Amino acid sequence: MMNIASANREVLIAQNICGIILKGNWKNILKHKIDSGLLTSSITTQVLSELSSYSTYGGPSLSLSFFTWTDSIPSCKHTLQSSWKMILILTKHKHFKTAHQLLDKLSQRELLSSPLVLRSLLNGVSEDPEVLSHVFSWMIIYYAKSGMISDSIEVFEQVRSCGLKPHLQACTVLLNSLVKERLTDSVWKVFKKMGKLGVVANIHLYNVLVHACSKSGDPERAEKLLSEMEEKGVFPDLFTYNTLISVYCRKGMHYEALSVQDRMERSGVAPDIVTYNSLIHGFCREGRMREATRLFREIKGVVTANHVTYTTLIDGHCRTNDIEEALRLHEVMEARGFSPGVVTYNSILRKLCEDGRIREANRLLTEMSGKKVEPDNITCNTLINAYCKIGDMVSAVKVKKKMVDSGLKLDIYSYKALIHGFCKVLEMDNAKEELFSMLEKGLSPGYSTYSWLVDGFYNQNKQDEISKLPEEFEKRGLCPDVALYRGLIRRICKLEQVDYAKVLYESMEKKGLMGDSVIYTTMAYAYWRTGKVTEASALFDIMYNRRLMVNLKLYKSLSASHAGDNVVLRFFWSHVGDRSLISKSILRDMNRSEVF
């Protein structure tokens, strides 16, 4: 009874407020009532709804005036309930822009994508389904464009569960955001649900789906989509064909790519420079420069080549060891009015450095500077690597300094090149400094880096320095982990110094670190090939007790590292199989390769 009385009281207050507003000059009169705490969220919502029905007084505009005015009063801020009501009123009367703006503000303030909130918003109103579809479609778009994809999907799922149909634009935006994040499986699941809701795809939505096929490298599915489009009378456009050509080119399916070009021309869609660039890039990737050059000549008089065309051809010639043709095209490119960018210069620099033509590479670098083309990480890493290969560490360090001074950050390739270079010239202290710097930046060195350090110390006859590395890690505030010991032990075993590897292994165990499959298998093989079968079997026992297995990657890696030990390897892997430390599928592959 109390609830009914309270509700009736609220209705009377709302009607009273509406009466005051309709008479005009209402703001001063209502200010006193609001200051006294009279205006609750429920009453505000009723007033907004009531005012919207008075079309002769402005209807929704009058509701919006009241909504805006009350929101400006500090003691009267709108709740989710009143804000949602205002959005629905505006949408119902086709004030879409204002409703959309208000919804965006509300989405920033409230967690509308929460399932609990969504259910209350959907169940708490008896609105026209088309109005709700409008508003929830905007929400799907808002969250998708804000990068909050899971929230966008949550709204979509709640709308779907209520039998509402989201608008085509909302579906397109949601699918496009999923494609950008490479969530291809989700794309097809959401698309299937859209179809069941009665959403009819247009060319824009189909292009998003074709783009999804491009991202996942699935030309078969793209072809099926193309057939489906034609069946439904949705005609592919330039973007559709170009995307499909790009998919085929990346897969090396050049005949199919050229067939798509032929199909697009027969359907009245003229290829553009993007079409030809994709085809040329596909041939260049495969080193098929004759076909790439033929296509380049064909486009003259059809479309105009751009800087991408020239850069692609230059890179292709560099990769096929035709640096002179690449340099000639570089000159032609500039003569045609196209300014080479950093990508163009990087292709030529890489090849010049590979060929040991460092002076010419430096001249090209000077040219870049004169043309205000800023070097990037690839430029600097190419030069650092080139100098390290010839042992010119002074020049390599200079490039490193210029790189840092220009605001570029050293990456894993920079550090690995420098460490390799210093190890090569036996400047081991500098190599260690680069290693520590690399680790402090959160980068993982990997096996090759540790193997260079091991080789460097062995070449200096300073094997004891290797065992000191974990202690040096600790002094630097770094934690010596299994990866460090794994890298060191693997290389030492490769150098047939298994007894020294054992010292490191025992040091690792004293620090409370447990070995992994790589460490145990590597050491076991090192013992095995020197005839110490008992020691190898002891390591296998540890692996068995700890349920450690040899996986396919480890099997292939160890076999490749000792490719010349065919007989020893065969007996070793057979014993590993007998000890149930390798899966049956790998054993089958191993036996099959022996047959062939």
N, C-alpha and C positions, 0 to 999 in steps of 0.2 A: 504493500500500500504506500509506503514511504517513497519507493522508487517511482511509482505512478504519479504521486503528488509532485515530486521533484521535477519529473519530466513535463508535467502540465505547467508547472511554474515557469520552466525554461521556455516553453512555447509562447506563453503570455508575454514574457520579457522580450523575446525575439520579435513578436508581432508589434509590441510597443515601440521598440527601436526602429523597426521598419516604418512605422507610422510617422515617427519623428523625422526620419531621413526623407520620406516622400514629400513632406511639407516644405523642405528646403531649410537652409541656414541651420543645419543639424550639428555641425562640428562642435560649436561652443556648448550646445545643450548636452551633447553626449559626453563631452570631456569630463564633466563632473561625475557622471555615472561610471565611467571607466576608471577614474581615479579611486572610486570607492570599491573597486574590485568586483563590480557587477558582471563584467563581460568575461564569461568563461569560454573555453575552446568550443564546447558543445553549442553554446548560444551563438557564438560567432559563425559557426558552420551553418546553423539554421538561418541566420540573417542573410548570409551570402546566397543561400539557396532560394530564400523567399524573394530577395531583391531581383534575382536574375529572371523571375517570372513576370516582372512589370516591364513589358517591352515598351510601353508608351513613355516610360521614364528613363529609358536607356538600357534596361535589363542588365546584361553582363557588364556593361561599362559602369553602371552604378555599383554593382557588386565589387568591381575592381577598385573603384574610388574608395569605397569603404574599407576594403582589404588593405590598400596602400596606406590609407590614413591611420588605421589602427596599428599597422606595423611600424609607423614612425613614432609611436608613443612607447617610451621605455618600459612602462609597466604592463604593456600588452603586446607580447611577441607571439607570432603565430606558431601553432603546433603543426605536426605532420597532418593531423586530421583536417584542419582549416585550410592549410596550403593545398592539400590534395583536392579538396572540394573546389577551390578556386580554379585549379588547373582543369578540372573536368568541366566546369561551367564555361570557361573560355574555349575549350576544345569543342564542346557541344555547339557553341554559337559561331564556330569557325574563326575565332581569333587565334589562329595557329601560332603566329610569330610570338605573341605575348605569352601564350601558354607554354610554348617551347622554352622561352627564356626563363620563365618561372620554374619549370621542371629542372632545367640545368642547375639553377641555384639550389633547389631543394636536394638534388642528387649530390651536390658538393657538401651539403650540411647533414644529410641523413643517409644511413646505410639502407637504401631502398631495395638493394639486391638480396637482403637477408630473406630466407624463405618464410620466416615468421611474419615479417613486415609485408612481403609480397602477398601472402595469403590474406592478411587483414585488409590490404588495399583492394584485392580482388573480390573478397567476400563481403566487405563492409559497405558496398554501394550497389544500388540497383540502377546501373547506367546502361545506355545503349551500347551494345557490344562494339559497334564501330568506333565510338568515342574511346572506349577502353583500348581497343586495338591501336588507335592513333597514339595514345599516351604511352602505352607499353612499347610500341615500336620506337618511339623517341628514346625511351630508356635503353633499349637494346643498342641503338646507335650511339648514345652518349657513352655507355660503358665500353663498347667496342673501340670507339675512337680514342678513348682515354687510356687504352692499353689494358683495361680491366676485363680480360676476355672471359674469365670464369664467372664474373658477375653478369656479363652480357648473356652468357649461356644459361645461367640460373634464371634470369628474367624470361628468356625464351622458353625454358622448360615449364615454368609456372604458367605462362600464357597458354602454352600448348595443352597443359593438363586441364585448363578451364575451357578448352574448346574454342578459344579465340584464335583468329588468324593474323599473325604479324604481317605488316606491310612488306611488299617486295623489296623496297629500298633498305629496310632494316635487315632483311635476310641477306641481301647482297653485301652490306657493310660488315655484318657478323662473319660471313664466310670469308670475305677479303682479309679481315683481321686474323682469322685462323690460318689462312694461307701465308700471310706475312711471318707468322710465328712458326711456320712449317709443321703445323698440327694437322697433317693431311688426313689421318684417320678420322679425326673429329669433323673435318670438312664433309666427308661422305656420309657420316652418321647424321649430322645436322641437315644436310641436303635431303636425305631420305625422309626425315621427319617433316621437313617443309612440304615435300610432295604430298604426304598424307594429310596435311592441313589444307591442301588445295591451293598452295602458292604456285603460280604458273611462272616458270623461268623465262626471262627475256634475254636479249643478246648480252647485256651487261653481266647478268648472273652467270650465264654460260662461259663468258670470258674469264670470270674469276675461277671457275672450275677447271678450265683449260690451263690457266696459270698454275693451279694446284698440281695438275699433271706435270707441268714443266718443273716445278719445285721438287717433285718426287721422282722425276725422270721416268715417267710412265707413258710412253707414246701410244701403247695399245688402248689405254683408257681414254686418252685424248681423241683417238680415232673414233671410238665408240660414241663419245660425246658429240663429235662432228656429225656422225650419222643420225644421232638422236635429234640434233638441231634441225637437220634437213627434213626429217620425218615430220617434225612439229611446225615446219614453216618458219623457223628462225634462221635467217640467212647469216652465215659467218661473215665477219668483216675483216678489215686489214689486221687488226690486233689478233684475232683468232688464228688466222693463217700464219702470221709472223711468229706467234708463240709456238704453234705446232712445228714449224720449220726449225725453230730454235731447239726444241726437244729432240728432234731427229738428229740435228747436227751435233749436239752434245753427246749423243749416243753413238756417233760415227756412222749413222744410217743415211748416207748421202743420197743414195738413189731415192729413198722415200722422201727426203727433204725436197729434192728436185721435182718429184711427182706432185707434192703439195703446191709448189710454185706453179706448176703447169695447171693444176686444178683451180688455183685462185685466179689465174689469168683467164681461163675458160669461163669462170663464173662472173667475169667482168670487174674483178678487183685487181687494180694495178699494183704490182710490187713497188715498194719504196726502198730507200737506202737501207733501212733497218733489215728488210728482207735479204738484200744482197750482202750486207755486213755479216748476218748470221751464217749464210752459206759460205762466204769467204773464210770466216772464223773457223767453221767446221773443217774445211779442207786444210787450213793452216795448222790446226791442232794435230792433224794426222800426218803432217809433213808433206801433203800433196800440193806442192806449190805450183805445179803446172796447171792444175784445175783451178786453183785460187786465182792465178794470174789471168787465165782465160775468162773467168767470171768478171774480173776487174775490167778487162777490155770490153766486155759485153755491155757493161752499164753505161759506157760513154754514149751520150745522146739519149739515154733513157732516164737516168737519174744522175744527180751530181754526187760524186764521192765526197766524203767528209773526213775529218781528222781521225775518226774511228777506223775508217777503211784503210787509210795509210798506216796507222799504228798497228793494225792487225797484220797487214802484209809485212811490215818491217820486222815485227816480232816473229812471224813465220819464217822469214829468210834467215834471221839470226839463229833460230832453233835448228834450221837445216844447214847451218855452217856457211851460209852465203852472205857474209858480212858486207862484201862490196856492193851487192845489190841492195842491201838494207841501207847503206850509206847513200847510194844513188837515190833511192826513194825518199830518203830524208831531205835531200836537196830539192827533189821534185815537189814534195809536200810544201816546203817553204815557198817555192816559186809560185805555187798555186794559191798562196795566201793563207795557208793553214799553219798556225803556230804549234809546233810540237810541244806536248805537255810532258810532265814528269814520267808518265807511263812509257811514252815513246823513247825518251832518253834512257830510261832504265833498261829497256830491251837491248839497245845498242851497247850501253855500258857493260852489261852482263857478258855479252859476246866478246867485246874487246878485252875485258879482264880475263875471260876464259882462255883467250888466245895469247895472253901475256903482253898485250899491247897497252901497257899502263900509261905511257906518255900520251897516246891518242885519247885514252879514257880521261886523263886530266885535262886535255884540251877541250873535250866535250863538256866537262864539268865547268870549265871557265866560260864556255858558250852559254851554258845554263844560267850561270850567275849573271852574265851580261844581259840575258833576256828575262831576268827576274823570275826564272822558274825555280821554285824552292825544292831542294832535295828532300826526299822522304826516307823512311827507314830502309826501304829496299835499296835506294841509291847508296846510302851510307854503308849498309851491310855488304853490298856488292864490293865496294872499295876496301872495306876492312878485310873481308875474306881474301881479296886479291893480294893485298899487302902481306897478310899472314901466310899465304901459300908460298910466297917468295922469301919469307923470313924478314921482311922489312917492318919490324914491329914499331919503329919510331914513327913511320908514316901512318901505320894502323892506329896508333894511339892519338895521333894528331886528328885523324878523321873522327875518332871517338869523341875527342874534346869538342870539335866543331859541331858534332851531332848533339851533344848535351847542351852546348851554348845556344844552339838555335831552338831549343825547347823540345827536341825529340827525345824519346825515352828509349834506352837500350832494351832490346828484347832478347829472347832466348837465342836467336841466331847471332846477334852481336856478341853475346858473351861466349857462346860456343866457338865462334871463329877466333876470338882473342885467346881463349884458353888453349885451343889447338895450336895457335901460332906461338904462344909463349912456351908450350911444351916442346914444340918442334925445335926451337932454338935453345932449349934447356934453361929458360929463365923461369924456374919452378916457383920461386917466391911470387913473381908477378902472376903466374898462372893461378896460384892459390888465392891471391887477392881478388882476381876476377871471379873465381868460384864462390868465395864468401859473399862478394857483392851480389852475385847472381841469386844466391840462396836468400839473402836478406831482402831481396825484391820479391820473394815468393815464387821464384822460378825453379823448376825441377831439372837438374843437370842431365840425368839419364846415363845409361851404360857407357856410351861412347865417350862422354866427358871424363868419367872416372878412369876409363881405359887409357886415355891420353896421359893422365896424371901418373898412372902406374908405369906406363912405358917410359915416361920422362925420367922418373926416379930410377928405374932399372938401367936406363942408358947412362945415368950418372953414377951407377953403383951405390945408390943411396936407398936401398930397399927399406931400411929402418924408418925412413921418413913416411912411408905408407902407413905403418902402424900408428904413427903419431897423429895422423889426420883426425881421428875421432876426438882426441884430446883437444886439438886445435879448434874443432867445431864447438866444443863446450866452452873454451875460453872466449869465443866470439859470441857466446849466448845462443848458439845454434844447437839443436838437438840431433846428435848422430842417430839416424834411424836405420831401419833394415835396408832401405834403398841404397844408402852409402856402402854398407857392408856387402850387399849383393853385387854392386858394381865393381868393388875392389876384388872380391873373392873370384868373381867370374873371370876377370882379366888375369889374375895371378894363376888361376887354374889353366887358362889358355896358354900361359907361358911355362906350363909344366912345373910350377913351383907349389905343388899341393901341400907340402909340409908347412910352407909359410902361410898358405891359405887357412890351414888348420889353426895357426896362432891367432889369426884375425877372427876366425869363427869362435874360438874360445873366449877371446876378448869381448865379442858381441854378447855371448851368453852371460858373462860376468856382469854385463850392464843390464841384464834382465830382458834382453831382446831375443825373440824366438826366430829361428830361421824359417824360410819359406821353401816351396817346392823347387824354385830356381837354385837356391843356395845348395840344398841337399843333393839335387840331381847333378849339378855341375861338379861338386866335390866328389860325388860317388863315381862319376865318369872319369875324373882325373885319377882317382885311385885305381879304377878298373883297368885303364889303359897302361898303367905302370905295373900291373900284376898284383896289386894289393886288394884282392877280392874280399878279404875279411873286413877291412876298413869300409869298403863300399857297402857290404851287407849290413854293417852296423848302422850306417846312415839310412839304408832302406828300412831298417827296423823302426827308426825314429819316425820316418815318414808314415809307415803303416800305423803306428800307435797314435799318431796325430791326425790320421785320416787325410794326409796330403797326397794329392794325385798329380801325375804328369798330364798337362792338358795339351791340346794340339799345337798351340803357339810355342810352348816350351819344347815339344818334340821336334818341330820343324827348325827352331832356332839352334838347338844343340846339334842336330844332324847337319845343318848348313855350316856351322862353325868348324865341324870336324869331317867335312865332306870326303877327305882322303882316307878316313879310317873305316872303310866300308865293312870289313870283316869284324873288327872290334865293335863297331856300332851295332851290327846285327845281333851279336851275342849279348851285348849290353841290353838292348831293348827287349830281347827275348827274355832275359832274366827279370827285367822290370815288369814285363807282362806276367811272368810266373808268380811274381810277388803281389799281383793284383794292384799295382800302382799306376796302371795306365788303362784307359777305357777300352772296351772291346772294339768300338768303332774306329779308334785310332789304330789299333792292332790290325784290323781288317784293311785299312788304308795302307798300312806299312807292308802287309803281305802282298797286297795288290800291286804296289809299286815295285816290289821285288820280282813279281812275275813278269811285269813289263820291262 
